[in-house]
């Protein structure tokens, strides 16, 4: 077993365990912290796939900005166990049944995937996910959509400042 395989299995176990802990945790703040661990594990998978740019963007955007936003919303809502509505027994039963159906589908998909002859993905080059290739493609083939998007973002920022400005 190579180091890459060991890392893959470790990151996969970490991602699955953290995702289960997101669902099981009683406190919303703890759920958000476990979700950050899931995002770190997914970023590790991106690094193993030689997509370093996606790994960094995943950490900055999701584990950084979105999770801070989630924490602020949770803190502003001031959730208590007393104010949370109690779920009926039928809703819990429907959740268990739908989760069981999803588990059956996932197990059948894994069984079918094991029987496939060519299980490995082949890449043309070893440097597909590197930032240099992404930059070359972005500024040569997709330069017009990139510039249009930047103008749209600039106009959205100016519009937000104008709307938010007091008289």
C-alpha positions as CSV (number, residue, x, y, z in Angstrom):
1,X,0.0,0.0,0.0
2,X,1.5,3.3,-1.0
3,X,1.4,6.6,0.9
4,X,-1.1,8.0,-1.5
5,X,-3.5,5.2,-0.8
6,X,-3.1,5.5,2.9
7,X,-3.7,9.3,2.7
8,X,-6.8,8.7,0.5
9,X,-8.3,6.2,3.0
10,X,-7.5,8.4,6.0
11,X,-9.0,11.5,4.3
12,X,-12.1,9.5,3.3
13,X,-12.6,8.1,6.8
14,X,-12.2,11.6,8.2
15,X,-14.7,13.1,5.7
16,X,-17.3,10.4,6.4
17,X,-16.8,10.6,10.2
18,X,-17.0,14.4,10.2
19,X,-20.1,14.3,8.0
20,X,-21.8,11.9,10.4
21,X,-20.8,14.1,13.3
22,X,-22.4,17.1,11.5
23,X,-25.7,15.3,11.6
24,X,-25.3,13.8,15.1
25,X,-24.1,16.9,17.0
26,X,-26.6,18.5,19.2
27,X,-25.1,22.0,19.1
28,X,-25.3,23.9,15.8
29,X,-21.9,25.4,16.5
30,X,-20.3,22.0,16.8
31,X,-22.0,20.9,13.6
32,X,-20.4,23.9,11.8
33,X,-17.0,23.0,13.2
34,X,-17.4,19.4,12.0
35,X,-18.4,20.7,8.6
36,X,-15.1,22.6,8.5
37,X,-13.3,19.3,9.1
38,X,-15.3,17.8,6.1
39,X,-14.1,20.7,3.9
40,X,-10.5,20.1,5.0
41,X,-10.7,16.4,4.1
42,X,-12.2,17.3,0.7
43,X,-9.4,19.8,0.1
44,X,-6.9,17.0,0.9
45,X,-8.6,14.9,-1.8
46,X,-8.2,17.7,-4.2
47,X,-4.4,17.8,-3.4
48,X,-4.2,14.1,-4.0
49,X,-5.9,14.7,-7.4
50,X,-3.2,17.2,-8.3
51,X,-5.7,20.1,-8.2
52,X,-4.0,22.4,-5.7
53,X,-5.9,25.5,-6.9
54,X,-9.3,23.8,-6.1
55,X,-8.0,22.8,-2.7
56,X,-7.0,26.3,-1.8
57,X,-10.2,27.8,-3.2
58,X,-12.2,25.3,-1.3
59,X,-10.5,26.2,1.9
60,X,-10.7,30.0,1.4
61,X,-14.3,30.1,0.1
62,X,-16.0,27.3,2.0
63,X,-14.0,26.7,5.2
64,X,-13.2,30.4,5.5
65,X,-16.0,32.7,4.3
66,X,-19.1,30.5,4.2
67,X,-18.4,28.9,7.6
68,X,-17.8,32.3,9.3
69,X,-21.2,33.3,7.8
70,X,-22.9,30.2,9.2
71,X,-21.4,30.8,12.6
72,X,-22.6,34.4,12.6
73,X,-26.1,33.3,11.6
74,X,-26.2,30.7,14.3
75,X,-25.1,33.1,16.9
76,X,-27.6,35.7,15.8
77,X,-30.5,33.2,15.8
78,X,-29.7,32.3,19.5
79,X,-31.0,28.8,19.1
80,X,-32.3,27.1,22.3
81,X,-33.6,23.6,22.9
82,X,-36.8,25.2,24.3
83,X,-37.5,27.3,21.2
84,X,-36.9,24.4,18.8
85,X,-40.1,22.8,17.6
86,X,-40.4,19.1,18.4
87,X,-40.6,16.8,15.4
88,X,-43.5,14.3,15.2
89,X,-42.8,10.5,15.2
90,X,-44.0,10.3,11.5
91,X,-41.3,12.7,10.4
92,X,-38.6,10.8,12.2
93,X,-39.9,7.5,10.7
94,X,-39.9,9.1,7.2
95,X,-36.3,10.3,7.7
96,X,-35.2,6.8,8.7
97,X,-37.0,5.2,5.7
98,X,-35.6,7.7,3.2
99,X,-32.1,7.3,4.7
100,X,-32.4,3.5,4.4
101,X,-33.4,3.8,0.8
102,X,-30.4,6.0,0.1
103,X,-28.1,3.5,1.8
104,X,-29.5,0.7,-0.3
105,X,-28.9,2.7,-3.5
106,X,-25.4,3.6,-2.5
107,X,-24.5,0.0,-1.6
108,X,-25.9,-1.3,-4.9
109,X,-23.9,1.4,-6.8
110,X,-20.7,0.4,-5.0
111,X,-21.3,-3.3,-5.8
112,X,-21.8,-2.4,-9.5
113,X,-18.6,-0.2,-9.5
114,X,-16.5,-3.1,-8.2
115,X,-17.4,-5.3,-11.1
116,X,-16.3,-2.7,-13.8
117,X,-13.1,-3.8,-15.6
118,X,-11.3,-0.5,-16.0
119,X,-11.5,1.1,-12.5
120,X,-8.7,3.6,-12.8
121,X,-9.1,7.0,-14.3
122,X,-6.4,7.9,-16.9
123,X,-5.1,11.4,-17.3
124,X,-3.4,12.7,-20.4
125,X,-0.8,14.7,-18.5
126,X,0.4,14.8,-15.0
127,X,-0.1,18.5,-14.5
128,X,-3.8,19.0,-15.4
129,X,-5.0,20.6,-12.1
130,X,-2.1,23.0,-11.7
131,X,-2.7,26.8,-11.6
132,X,-0.3,27.5,-14.5
133,X,-2.5,25.6,-16.9
134,X,-5.6,27.1,-15.5
135,X,-4.2,30.6,-15.9
136,X,-3.2,29.9,-19.5
137,X,-6.6,28.6,-20.4
138,X,-8.4,31.4,-18.5
139,X,-6.4,34.2,-20.2
140,X,-6.2,32.7,-23.7
141,X,-9.4,30.7,-24.5
142,X,-11.8,32.3,-21.9
143,X,-10.5,35.9,-21.7
144,X,-13.8,37.5,-22.9
145,X,-16.1,35.7,-20.4
146,X,-13.5,36.4,-17.7
147,X,-13.5,40.1,-18.5
148,X,-17.3,40.2,-18.7
149,X,-17.6,38.6,-15.3
150,X,-15.2,41.1,-13.8
151,X,-17.2,44.0,-15.2
152,X,-20.4,42.4,-13.8
153,X,-18.8,42.0,-10.3
154,X,-17.6,45.6,-10.4
155,X,-21.0,46.9,-11.4
156,X,-22.6,44.8,-8.6
157,X,-20.2,46.3,-6.0
158,X,-20.9,49.8,-7.2
159,X,-24.6,49.1,-7.1
160,X,-24.4,47.8,-3.6
161,X,-22.5,50.9,-2.5
162,X,-25.0,53.2,-4.1
163,X,-28.0,51.4,-2.6
164,X,-26.4,51.2,0.8
165,X,-25.3,54.9,0.8
166,X,-27.4,57.2,3.0
167,X,-28.7,60.5,1.6
